[in-house]
Amino acid sequence: MKIGRIESFCVNPRWIFVRVETEDGLVGWGESIFPRRVNAVLGAIADLTANLIGEDPLPIEDLWQRMYRGGFFRGGPVLATAIAGIEQALWDIKGKYYKMPVHEFLGGRVRQKVRAYAWVGGDRPGQVAEMAKERIRQGFTAVKMNATEELHYLDHPSKIEASVARVAAIRQEAGPDFGIAVDFHGRVHRAMAKQLIRALEPYHLLWIEEAVLSEHNDLLSVLAGQTSTPIATGERLYNRWEYKSLLEGRVVDIIQPDASLTGLHELEKLSRMAEAYDVTVAPHCPNGPISLAATLQVDGCVPNLALQEYSVGIHYHQGYRGLAAGEMQDYLLAPELLAPKDGFLEIPNGPGLGIAINEALVRERHEVWFLRDSNWRNSDGTLAEW
């Protein structure tokens, strides 16, 4: 069996699907991310494809090593997500070839389902209590929200107060046991993060996410010592070497790798690494159905997993033409496989990633888009972190 063709598809709302086909017709699907650099990602996939055509798709670790190390220069989100999209598709092929779900190759399931959380609010969060009420009606027991809008290095106390008021409104609406995670999104610089973390302490959050930008992870020890709230981070890190110093620093409580950045198998390896430090895992996945299905295969076999992000209804997916409200369900032939039930997602048990993609619709909707960079500005005109 040999790899015969690799194709990339850009579909609404902002997803990059990767299709790998063997010469004898076996097909696997993967998903890449980084939509604001879509042409760079597509180019990286094309470069990797040229090295993979004619190769056996089954020795995935060896192919991953070649994709990661073969170009001499390595790392970075563009190359990482291109590799991840292809790697997920190779696992899908391997599972279909052996007629087994991917989690069976990774030690087998330790759980049947995983608790899911959904987003409330948007980049400029507001009316979050009403949105949380809707998520409760949908069966969710946890939500995540952005903490702030633009926030300067030193900013007004009223912005801290507004952030706290939004969290307080959800806590009052949802009760003491409802899970609330707050994403600082790298928008909050060190001085303001110290204030905001302390102000949110009374609301017993699930976690504070990306309290500082990932390039400042060395500062997490300064912030973690000021709160009992769990600290989560990791969505912008690509592999075990980047996570090594984060875990050795012993200040992070939850890691959040993204399978469409790390790859499926690397997500599993990172989870095992975290277990050795008594750190839990809540995989990052504001992505599409293939990324979610790949992540769930790892979720099923990782004992130290806490929750799974679920993207339906997320603000990133609003306002794109031609897309029905169901979003990821549009591209699935059996959408019920990735539908939450009473706040949980079941681990797909079919061969490969356990889902079937509506290829005709993917081809119909394929169109290379252009997403402009965010252009958030502080009141003095300087660029703000998005």
Disulfide bonds with the S-S distance in Angstrom:
none
